[in-house]
Amino acid sequence: MKKIALLMAGFLAFAFAGDSTMIQAYSVVAAVVGLGLAALGGAIGMGHTAAATIAGTARNPQLGGKLMGTMFIALAMIEAQVIYALVLALIALYANPFLG
């Protein structure tokens, strides 16, 4: 873990020591990696939510409609987190606060 932190600190120092092209390049990499991780986490969360809803409906079919409504609310909240990550990635790409 210390090696990774040292490597990241080195990349950070290298990025800010150079010109604005390096900062833009690192911003693109950070936006892509961050959005990819957010999408991966959202997909895993949506899968778990759907699986739990299907299992609950299979156990008690009378609650299917109520579980479905709750599932859609949960899916909207999960998707909102991914959209927040997209907004932050777009800010890092187009309104980069590190370019000064």
PAMIPA-406129 format. One record per residue (C-alpha): residue in three letters; x, y, z. Coordinates in steps of 0.1 Angstrom, whole numbers, plus 2048, in hexadecimal, padded with zeros to 3 digits. Last residue first. Layout:
<pts>
AlaXYZ;...
</pts>
This chain:
<pts>
Gly7C791777E;Leu7C98F676D;Phe7C18E278D;Pro79C8EC78E;Asn7958D976E;Ala7758E675F;Tyr7738CE741;Leu7828AD74B;Ala7818AE771;Ile75E8BE770;Leu7538A2758;Ala761888770;Leu74F89878D;Val72E89877A;Leu733873770;Ala73A86A795;Tyr71A87B79F;Ile708868783;Val716847792;Gln7088517B4;Ala6E78597A5;Glu6E5836796;Ile6E68277B8;Met6CB83E7C5;Ala6B58367A7;Leu6BB8117AB;Ala6B08137CF;Ile6908257C6;Phe68980B7AB;Met68F7EF7C4;Thr6767FE7DC;Gly65C7FF7C2;Met6637DB7B8;Leu6627CF7DC;Lys63F7DE7E0;Gly6347CE7C0;Gly6427AC7C8;Leu6357AB7EC;Gln61A7917E5;Pro63477A7D5;Asn6467737F6;Arg66575E7F3;Ala6697627CE;Thr6627887D0;Gly67D78B7EB;Ala6967787D6;Ile68F78D7B7;Thr6927AD7CB;Ala6B37A17DB;Ala6C17987B8;Ala6B67BA7AA;Thr6C77CD7C6;His6E77B87C4;Gly6E97BE79F;Met6E37E37A3;Gly6FF7E57BD;Ile7187D37A7;Ala70F7E978A;Gly71280879F;Gly7347FD7AC;Leu7417F7789;Ala73381877C;Ala74482A798;Leu765818792;Gly76382076D;Leu75B845774;Gly77884878B;Val790837773;Val78584C756;Ala78586D769;Ala7A7866779;Val7B785D757;Val7A887D747;Ser7B4892765;Tyr7D7883762;Ala7D988D73E;Gln7CC8B0745;Ile7E58B5761;Met8018A874A;Thr7F68C172F;Ser7F68DE748;Asp81C8DD74A;Gly8318C8760;Ala8398C9785;Phe8148C478E;Ala8128A377C;Phe834896787;Ala82B89E7AB;Leu80A88C7A8;Phe81A86E797;Gly83486C7B3;Ala81986E7CD;Met8068527BC;Leu82583D7BB;Leu82B8437E0;Ala80883A7E9;Ile80A81A7D4;Lys82B8117E5;Lys81D818808;Met800800800;
</pts>
